[in-house]
């Protein structure tokens, strides 16, 4: 059994985005229900006591504060139930929150060598001291067992796999991209064999990606934009979803039509996406296709 909490469901910048005056952001600022969201991350646990995060968003402090299972244990002055963080890329959206975890509580950081290199090259991440935070390299297609702070097994296995995407935005001018820039994760409960997949950045459902999805009980999948030219049409930017390394929701729905997964959740939803609006035609189409868009704080069980 794996318990899961959606810490954040939005793409980079969250909803509302600090400098955006689009309809979705305006309504989020005005308190319209179902519109506000922090940047994408989930927490999961096999025992309800020790938790692992997938990515550490810039909103992590807020997410921790509003998630009781991630609070310090009662009666302890210094404590964190966070046993580890697994990174799927080196984007600002995924790594900035690591600096929130610099206050001396030990945990294990799991990431591809490519992403560990990005962290090593930036001295600000030295705030995560080696004697406190153990950095472990993970390899594509190589399953690894998560461990608890005392070194014992957590009963959960994670298998990283390559996904079509791109290098981190802040490296685009100097780096053409490398293997390990964009990962999906298949996470398996070793007690019953049930798995869920986290793939919040993905430019296409390729033949290489499809086998990692098949047989999963649950998938968290890239829902950045509803249509590929969404930002251009709305006057919010000049990049397509594909240029940003993201498949559109419409194409994702079509791509999953032949893949049997009981529960499908869109995550990493951009502030521009009309499917954010609970009353929209786009939301109705998402739900009619068997997908869900869930609020921050939603709890699930595998």
NUGUVO-481758 format. One record per residue (C-alpha): residue in three letters; x, y, z. Coordinates in pm, whole numbers, plus 32768, in hexadecimal, padded with zeros to 4 digits. Layout:
BEGIN
ALAXYZ
...
# end
This chain:
BEGIN
UNK800080008000
UNK808681557F9F
UNK7FEB82988019
UNK800E83C77F35
UNK7FD185397F6D
UNK7FC886317E4E
UNK809887517ED5
UNK807388277D9D
UNK7FC887FC7C4D
UNK803289317B87
UNK8147896F7A8E
UNK82678A617AC9
UNK81F38BA77B64
UNK80BC8B0B7BFD
UNK7F5F8B9B7BEB
UNK7F4E8CC17C09
UNK809F8D057B6C
UNK813E8E397C09
UNK814C8F077AC9
UNK80208E807A09
UNK7ED38F3179D8
UNK7E248E217910
UNK7CBF8DC27968
UNK7D298C8D7A2D
UNK7E258D507AFD
UNK7D328E6D7B40
UNK7C278D7C7BB6
UNK7D238CC47C91
UNK7D848E0E7D37
UNK7C168E5A7D6F
UNK7BE68D127E27
UNK7B188C567D26
UNK7B018AEC7DA0
UNK7BD989EE7CEF
UNK7CBC8AE87C42
UNK7DED8B0D7D25
UNK7F078A0F7D1A
UNK807489F77D80
UNK818B89667CAA
UNK818987F37C5D
UNK820286F47D5C
UNK817B85C27E0E
UNK81D785127F53
UNK81B4839B7F89
UNK81E682A680A7
UNK81D9813280DF
UNK81A381448256
UNK80F882948292
UNK821F83088363
UNK834383318273
UNK830183F88138
UNK83B0842D7FED
UNK838285597F0C
UNK8388855B7D92
UNK843586A37D41
UNK845B87CC7E29
UNK839A88F17D9B
UNK83D48A627DEB
UNK828C8A4D7EB1
UNK830A89367F94
UNK830289FD80D8
UNK81928A5080A2
UNK814788EB803A
UNK81E8885B8171
UNK8130894E8251
UNK7FDD88EA81C5
UNK801F877081CA
UNK7FFD86E6832E
UNK80A4859782E4
UNK81E28656828C
UNK81EE871983D4
UNK82EA86C984E7
UNK827985B185CE
UNK81C48623870B
UNK82AE8663882E
UNK83E88681875A
UNK849787D1873F
UNK854F877B85FE
UNK84C6866D851A
UNK8455862F83B6
UNK839D84FE832C
UNK8440853D81D7
UNK852784168197
UNK8584846D8033
UNK8550853D7EFB
UNK855184AD7D9B
UNK859685A67C82
UNK851285757B21
UNK85CB869B7A83
UNK86A887C67ACE
UNK85A788D77A8A
UNK857A89F27B84
UNK841C89667BC1
UNK84B388217C42
UNK85ED88827D02
UNK85B489D87DA3
UNK84F689477ECA
UNK862A88827F30
UNK86A889C37FCE
UNK857B89BB80B5
UNK85FE886D8139
UNK874F88FB81A1
UNK870789138316
UNK87C787E08384
UNK86CD86C18370
UNK8767859682BC
UNK86CE85068180
UNK874084578042
UNK8740850A7EF3
UNK871284287DC6
UNK875884B37C69
UNK87F3845E7B1C
UNK896784B37B00
UNK890685C27A08
UNK883486757B10
UNK892C86357C29
UNK8A2E86E07B4C
UNK894D88127B2E
UNK893388227CA9
UNK8AA887EC7CDA
UNK8AF689087BE8
UNK8A2A8A027CB1
UNK8AC88A487E07
UNK897F8ABE7E9C
UNK891A894F7EB8
UNK8A4489167F9D
UNK894B898580A6
UNK88DC88198098
UNK8A0E879D8150
UNK8A9F864B80EA
UNK8A9D85CE824F
UNK8929860E8265
UNK88A185D98106
UNK891984A18051
UNK891784CF7ED5
UNK88E0838D7E13
UNK88F483687C9A
UNK87DD82A87BED
UNK87F282087A96
UNK86F981E5797A
UNK863D809C798A
UNK86F380387AC8
UNK86037FFA7BEC
UNK867680647D44
UNK85E580347E9F
UNK859481617F73
UNK8626815B80D0
UNK85BA81ED821C
UNK869782D082EF
UNK871B81A683B5
UNK878380F78274
UNK866B7FF78278
UNK859C7FBB813D
UNK8462808A810A
UNK83BA7F718049
UNK839F80487F0F
UNK845D80247DCB
UNK848E813C7CCF
UNK84EC810D7B62
UNK855082477AA2
UNK851D824F7929
UNK856E834B781A
UNK845884267794
UNK845C85107668
UNK8493867176E7
UNK85A6877576F4
UNK86BE880377C6
UNK867488F678E2
UNK86098A4E786B
UNK872E8AFE7914
UNK88238A1E7857
UNK878D8A3F76FA
UNK88838B4C7686
UNK89B58A7F76E0
UNK8944891476D5
UNK889F884875C1
UNK8812874B76B4
UNK888685F8772B
UNK880484A87797
UNK875C84CA78E9
UNK86C9862478B1
UNK856385A278C8
UNK8501846E798F
UNK83C683B279DA
UNK83AC82D97B10
UNK82FC818E7B40
UNK82CA815B7CB5
UNK827280017D36
UNK81F97F807E86
UNK82CD7E4C7EBD
UNK81C77DAE7FA0
UNK80B97D917E97
UNK815F7DF17D4E
UNK80777F177D0B
UNK8115803E7C56
UNK80D581A77C00
UNK8187827C7AFF
UNK81F283E77B22
UNK8231849179D5
UNK81EE860479FF
UNK82CB867278DC
UNK82AA85BA7795
UNK82AD862A762A
UNK820D84F1759B
UNK818C839375E3
UNK829382D37523
UNK82CD815F74F4
UNK83E5817F75F4
UNK8300821E76F8
UNK81CA814676C9
UNK824F80077772
UNK829680C778B2
UNK812A813578C0
UNK80847FE9787C
UNK80097F2B79AB
UNK801A80537A9A
UNK7EFB808F7B8A
UNK7F1F82097B7A
UNK7FD4830A7AA5
UNK802684757AE5
UNK805D8505798B
UNK80C5864C78E7
UNK7F9A873478C7
UNK805188797882
UNK7F8188F8775E
UNK7E32889D76C9
UNK7EA488EB7565
UNK8005890674DC
UNK7FEE8A767474
UNK7F338AE175AC
UNK80258BED7627
UNK80428C8374CB
UNK7ECA8C937493
UNK7E938D3875E7
UNK7FAD8E3275B4
UNK806D8DAE76E1
UNK81A88D3C762F
UNK824A8CCA74EC
UNK82948B5E7541
UNK81C48A2F74EC
UNK8193891675E4
UNK827D883D7517
UNK8389894B751F
UNK836F8947769B
UNK838787CB76A3
UNK8218878276E8
UNK810986C17633
UNK7FAF87607629
UNK7E9386CE76F7
UNK7DD1868475B9
UNK7EF185B97529
UNK7F2A850B7677
UNK7DBE849F768B
UNK7DD78410752D
UNK7F2383687578
UNK7E9B82B976AD
UNK7D64823775FD
UNK7E0280DF75CF
UNK7EB080D17721
UNK7DE78039783F
UNK7E2780FD7980
UNK7D11810F7A86
UNK7D64826B7B05
UNK7DF783837A34
UNK7E4984D97AC7
UNK7EC7860B7A0F
UNK7FD986C67ACA
UNK80BC87EF7A7D
UNK7F9D88C079F0
UNK7FF98A17796A
UNK7F408B5279D3
UNK7ED68B7D7866
UNK7E228A2E7852
UNK7CA68A53782D
UNK7C7488F878C3
UNK7CCF89917A14
UNK7B738A277A1D
UNK7A82892D7ABE
UNK795F89A879E7
UNK7A1889A9789A
UNK79D088D2776B
UNK7B3D88667777
UNK7B1787E278DA
UNK79DF8725786F
UNK7AA386857752
UNK7BBF86287840
UNK7AD0857E7931
UNK7A0884D4781C
UNK7B4D843477A7
UNK7B8583A07903
UNK7C84849C7980
UNK7C84856D7ABE
UNK7D0F86C07B20
UNK7D3B86BC7C99
UNK7D7587D37D92
UNK7EAA88047E65
UNK7E8E87347F9F
UNK7DCB86187F00
UNK7E1E84C97F9F
UNK7E2483837EDC
UNK7E70821B7F35
UNK7F0781187E4D
# end
